[in-house]
Amino acid sequence: MTIAEFKKNLPVLLGEVARGASIVVQKGRSRENAAILAPYSSAQPPPRQLGLLSKRGKPVFKNWNMSDDDFLKPFTGFPARPATSMPRQPQAKCWI
């Protein structure tokens, strides 16, 4: 399906996708595949597989939510950087 057909029939196509169909959108005269419109449930990634250490443990995912104040707490108390920049080094003169 070309992009023009896709834009023209979008409401109908969304109904088909809701029923489980996948739609390939093509672009250009060569009609190369540009995108796939698929149901959201089919887009879920497969569960991650552990590698060499799979028999030694399991992954632990913690809740890493943090407020801005908690994030910046370790960085408070340092002296401010000076506003002046580094002095420029004199340029070497090269005569050819």
Secondary structure, 3 states (H helix, E strand, C coil): CEHHHHHHCHHHHHHHHHCCCCEEEEECCCCEEEEEECCHHHHCCCCCCCCCCCCCCCCCCCCCCCCHHHHHHHHCCCCCCCCCCCCCCCCCCCCC
